[in-house]
Amino acid sequence: MARIAVIGAGMGAMAAAARLAVAGHRVAVYERTETYGGAVRRFERDGFAFDTGPGLLTLPAVYRDLFVKTGKEPLEDRVELVQVDPAARHVFADGTDVSLPNASRAGVVAALDEALGGGAGERWGDFLVRARETWDRTRRPLLEEPLWPNWQVLDGKEPYPGVPYKRFLRTRRALKLHEIGDRELRDPRLAALLADCALAYGVDPGTAPASAAVLPYMEHAFGTWYVRGGVRELARAVYERCLERRVEFAFGAEVTRVLEAGGRAAGVELADGTAAEADFVVGTGPWRLGGMLPGRDLYGAGDVPAEREDRYPGRVVVCLALRGAREPGAVHRTVVHAADGEGDLDLFRHGVPPELPTVLVDRPDDPALRPGPDHESVVLTATVPAATEYDWAAPGAAAFADRMAAAAERAVPGLRERVLWREIRTPLDTERETGAKGGAVPPPALAAPEGVLHPANATAMPGLFAAGGWSHPGGGLPHAGMSGALVAGLIVEGPEFRGSR
């Protein structure tokens, strides 16, 4: 039985802790804040409750596997998963409105054909077929297997099988996401549908590789799910599973240094000077781990991308406590697309929030989130620059929240008249809760020469590993859960571990 110290109680860290405990190890988690879950948080006031992190779950199989592998009770015995249908309603800049069914290619094709006309549904359906091929090519190396030291995935080739087209007397294929929109979808609304899916993951739709097609494919193929009571309930369930497996938690315990002995990780030191010995250490952000081992190269010269976490955007979340009941037939999620598609790209190009942002409007029909039937809990979310690029202190945050509410009113008429109060959460709150510099949110790993790769789960220091969204395979609830599975596999089975099959 090995002693294992885990730094942080985010979803990836807890997933690793539960699996390691079941394998017979003694696991202790040290969390600098007063609660678990990382970015999966809840805000409560006056009988209202709001998810301030992810609002929906994709790839629930990742957490089903966690619960199967760590105990007899399946995930559905701990939380109620509800498949959201329609998956989302989309309100485009030109006023076109379409609701897309959940996990139904035929239904999506029919809905788009009816709303957009001109064979739009068929083109989107054909795109999903190509996106599936991309998923099949990249699923194992980018989600289910550790990332190996040479940092090459698929030999650096673009895995998306773009439709060939002629340009300057040469046959070309889409290498960028926006080229798929321009050349294959050929409708600005379909292009917006594709781009804004990437944007929701914190991926720049203007520079993203074509392999980012896997993001809409994941949602289409595996569906989007709501956790009754809010996604925070998933974090609670994982935390309780850890406790049942005798994982120890210390909250308000900030780790300041990774201890080293004999050239390997040997424990952690806390801010109060307390030392906890361990045979293995599991950390969170690789760059933060590097700060706990000054002078050590954890990944080998040139192996870690030069960019740091704050190159990625953050999110503004506006929690709205509303008077009045949710109207019959209201959908759970609406995407209000920006009136100017270029506006969303300004946050990547110039580090400024868009004047007219794309806004996700989440309206869960969940009595647990409201004080009574005559009220409604609504969450607005927009992708924005991290706090290292933009000053999110008031009044800038309030002014941007006003613009988000104005955009949301295109989907929910009279929204602002119903507001009792609001709570604005900016990247500054994300930084405080997760420690991510500037409140940046990690994107998922993407293949191709200009894709997104995060540092590997194993480091150059024996006994030191990294889990969570800033490590392979990147951000998002399913990816965090997989990072925990990969770390547990590497510790239990050793460096030859090749992922679960």
N, C-alpha and C positions, 0 to 999 in steps of 0.2 A: 504494500500500500504506500503510494507516494503522497507527499504533502504538496498541494497545489494552491498557489496564491493567484487570485483573479482580480485584476484592477478594473473596477467599474462594474455596475449592475445593469448595463444596457442589454438589449435583447440577444445580441450575439454572445456576449459574455455569459449571460444566464443559460443560454442554450448549451454552451460548452461546459459550464459548471454542472448542470444536471446530468449530462452524458458521462462526464468524468466521475461523478459520484457513483453512478450506477456501475461503472467499471471497477469500483472498489477503492477509489482514491479518497483522501481526506481533502475537501475543498473549502477554502475560505475566500469570500468575496469582500473586497474593500471598496466602498462607494463614498466619494467625497461629498455628495449631497445627502438629503435625508430620505430619499426614496429610490425605488428601482424603476427600470423601464427606459432609461436614456431619454430619447426624444419622444417616446410614447407616453405622453402626459395627459392629464385631465385638469380642466379648470372648473371649479364649482362656486356658485354664489346664488343665494336666494332661491334654492330649489332647482336651479338650472345647472346642467353639466355639459361640458364640451370637450371633444377630443382636440387637443392642440398639436398633435403630431399627425401621423397617418390617419385618414378617415375610413379607408377601406383596406381589405386584405386581398392580395392576389397570391396564387400558388399556395393555397392552404395545405397542400400535401406536405410542405416542409415542416409545418408544426404538427400535423397529424403524425408524421414519422417521428418527431421528437417525443411525443407522448407515448407512442407505441414502444419506442426503444427505451424509455425511462420508467415504464410502469404499466400496470394492467388496465388502468382507466384511459380510454381514448380521449382525444381532445374534445369531442362533442359532449362528453360527460361533464366537462368543466365549463365550457362556454357554448352559447347557442350561435351557430353560424347561419346567416341568412343570405341566400344568393340574391343580389340586387337585380331587379328587373323592372324597367329597362336598365342596362348597364349605365347609361348616361343619356341625358338630353343635351343636344348641342344647339346653341343659338349663335348663328354666324353673323358676321359684320353686316351682311346685306339683309338681315332680318329672317333669312331661312331658318326654319326650326325643324329638327329631326330628333327622334328618340330611337336609340339603337338597342335592340334586344341583347340580352346577356348570353354569351357563349353560343350563338347561333349564326353561322356564316350565311345561311340562306335567308334568315330573318334580317340580317344587317344589309345584305344585298338588296332585298326587296324594299326596305325602309329608305335606303339611299336613292334607289331608282325612283321611288315615288316622290321624295322630297326634292331631289336635285335634278332628276331627269337626265337625258342624254347619255345613258349607259354608265352613269357614275357608279351605281352599285356593282355592276359587273367588273369595272376597273378596280374598285376597292377589293372585291372578292378575289380577283386574280392576284392582286398585290399580297393578300393574306396567304395565298398558296406559296408565293415566293418567300414571304416572311417565315413560313413554316420551315422551308428548306434551310433558311439561315439559322433558325432555332435548332434544327436537327444537327447542323454542323457545329454549332457553338455551345450547345447545352452542357456537354460534359466538361470540356476544358475551361469554360467560363463560369460554371455554376457548381458542378458536382465533383470536380477534382482540384487538388492543390495547384497553385501556380508555380511552375518550376523555374529554376534559377536563371534560365536564359531569357525569360520575359517574352518569348515569342509564342504567339498563339496562331495556329493555322498558317505557319510560315509567313506571317505578315501579309497574307492575301485577303482581299475583301471577300467575305463569304456570301454576300447577298448576290443572288443570280439575276442581276439586272437585265431588263429587256434591251437587246442591242439596238442602237440607232446610229444613223450616219451624221457625222459632223466633220467638216473640212476634209471630206473624202476618206475619212477613217471611220471604222466601226468602233463605237464606244458603248460603255455600260455605266449605269449610275454607280458612282463611288461615294457620293454624299447623300444624306437624307433629303436635302432640298432638291437634288436632281431627280429623285423618285417622284416628288411632287410635280416638278416641272415637266418631266419627260414621260412618266408612266401614268400618273393620276389625271393630269391635264384638266384640273378644275381647282380654282383657288380655295374653294371650301374643303375639298378633299385634302389639298395641300395643308390647309390650316388644321384639319383633323389630325394629320400625321405630325406636323410640327409641334402642335400643342401637347401631344402625348409625350414627346421628348422633353418639352419644356417642364411638364409636371414632374419629371424625374430629375430636374436640374441639369439637363443636357442641352447644350446650345444647338438649336435646330439649324442654325446657319452654317455650322462647321461639323456637325455630327456625321460619322460615317454612315453609309447605307445600312450597315449591320444593326443600327439602332431600330430597324424595322422589327426586331424581336420584342420591343417594348409594347407596341399595340398588339402584337401577336399573343404575348403572354396573357394580356387581359381578355382577348377574344377567345383563346383556346381553353383557358382554365377558369375563366369567369372572374367576376369581382364579388367579394363577399363582405357583408357587414357583421360585426360582432355585436350581438345584442347587449346593450348597456354601454357600448362604445369600445373602440379598439383597445383602450386602456385595460379592459377586462382580459384581453389576451395576455398582456404583460402580467396582470395579477395571477392568471392561471400558471404561467411559466414560473413566476416567483414561488408560488405555493408548491409546485412540483419540486423545485429545488429544495425547499424546506423539508418536504417529505423524504427526500433522499439525503437528508442530514447535511446539506450545504449550510455553512455558517456565513452570516452576513454581518458586516460592521458598517453602519451608516455614519456619516459625518467623519469618515476616516480617509483623509487624502494621502495618497501615496506620492512621495516626493523623490524616491530613489529606488532603483532596482539593485539589490545586493548581488555581488559577484564573488565567487570563490572557485579557484582552480580553473578559471576560464569559462565558467558556466553560470547561469542564473542561479542564485542561492536564496532568494527571498525578496522581501520589500521592506522599505523603511517609511514610516508614516510621518506626517508633519509634526507630530508631537515628540518625535524621536524614537518611538517604539519600533522595534525590529521584529519581523515575523519571518522565520526561516521557512524555506520551501525547496522542494526538489525541482519544481517547474513553476514558471510564472507566465500567466496569460494576461496580456495588456490590451489596450484599445488602440487609439491612433498611433501608427508607427512613429510619427514625428514626435509625439509626446513621449513615447517610449525612449526615443533617442535623447530627449532632454533629461531623462532619468538615468542615463548612462553617458554622461558627457565624455567626449573623446573617442567613443566607440562607434565603429561603422557597422550597423546592424544588418546591412543587406549586401555589402560589397560595393566597391567603387563602381559608380556608373550604373548600378542595377536599379536604383530607385529613381523614378522620374523627378526632375528638378522642381516641378510645380509643388506647391504646398496646398493644404486643404482650403485655404481662403481664396484660391482661384475660382472656386465653385460658388454658385449663388446660394442665397438663403431663402427664407419664406416669411411673409407677413400673414398672420392668421388673425382674423377679426371674429370674435365670438359675439353673436347678437342674441340678446334676450328679447323676445317679441311678445307683444300682447296679441291675442287672437289665435284661433286654432289653425292648424295646418289644413289647407283646403283639400277636399277629396280629390284623388287623382294626382296629387303633387308627386314628382319623382324625387328619388333620394339624392341623386347628383345631377347638377346641370353645369356644363362648361359654357361660359359666356366668352366667346372668342373676341379678341381685341379688334377694335374698329380699324386699327392700323397694324398690320402684321409686323412692320418694321419696328414698332414701338417696343415689343417684347425683346427684340434683338439688341436694343440699346443697353440693356443691363449687362450683356456680355461684351459689347463693343466699347462702351463708354462708362460702365459702372454706375449707371443712373437708373432709377426705377422708371418703368414706362408710364407715359402720361395716361394712356388708355390701356390698362393691363388686361390680360386674360385672367379670368377669375373662376375658380371652382366654387360652386355653391352647394354645400351639403345640408340636406334637410331630412335627417333620419326620423322616421315615424316610430319613435321609441319613448314610451311613457317614462322610462327611467331617467331621461334627460331633461324633463320639464316639470314644473311644480304642479301642473294640472292640465286638463284638456283644453283650457282656454288660453294656453301659451304655447310657444314654439321655440325650440333651440336650433339656431342656424349658425353654420361656420363658413366663412369666406376665406379662401386661400389664394395667394398669388406668389409667384416666383419673383424674387427681387435680388439686388446686389447684396453681398455680405456686408457686415458692419465695418470691415476694413476698407471698403470702397465708398460707402455712403453713410452719412451721419443719421442714424435712426432715432436719435433723441427727439423728443417733441420740440417744435410742432410738426416736423416733417412726417412723422408717423401718422399723426391725426389727419393731416391733409391727404396722405395716400390712402388711408382707410376710407375717407370720404369718397375718393375716386373709385375704390373697390365697391363700395355700397351703391354708387351711381351705376356702375356696370352691372352689378347683380340685379338691379331693378329692371333691367331689360328682360330678366327671366322671372322675377317675382314682383309684379306691379304693386306699388304702394308699400314696398318694403320699408323704406325709411320712416314712414309715418307710424309704423308699428313698433319701432325700437323703444324699449324701456331703458336699456343701458347697453353698453358694449365694452368689451375688453380687447385691447389691441396687443398682440404678441409679435414682436419683431425679432430679427436676428440677434439682437442683444439678449433677449430672453433665451434663445436657443444656445447662445454661447455660455450663459450662466448655468443652464441646466445640463448641457452635454460636454462643455469644455472645448467644443470645436471653435477654432479661431474665427472670429467674425460671425459666428453663428452659421457657418456654411453647412450645407447638407450634401452628403456624399452621393454621387450618381452611381448606378450599377456599372459593372465592368462591361465593356463593349469591345468586340474584336475589330480587326483591321489595322493597317499601319498607323492611322491617326485615331484609333479608338481610345478607350479609357481603361487603363490597367492600374490597379491598386497594389501596394506592396504585398508580398506573399505572406502567408500565415506563419511560416517558419522563418526565423531570423538567422543571421550568421552566428549568433551566440547560442550555444547549446542550452537547451532548457527554457528558452524564451520564445514565446509565440504571441501572435496578434490576432484578435477576433474583433468583429464589429464592422460597421459600414465603411470605415476608412482603410480596411484591409480587404484582400481578395475574399469574395467576389464583388464587394462594393455595397452601395446603399440600397435601401428598401427592406421591408420586413422579411420577405423570403430570403433575400441575399444575406441578411444578418443571421438568420437562423442557419443557413448553410455554412457560414463562416464558423459558427460554433461547432457544427458537425465535423468540419474539416480539421479544426484544431484538436478536437477530441480524438479523431482518428490518428492524427500525427503523433499525439502523445501516447496513445494506447498501443498502436501498431508500429510506430516508429517511422523513420523517413521514407520507407518503401510504400507507405500507405498511398493508394491510388483512388480513393473515394469509394463510396458505397455503391453496390451494384444490385 
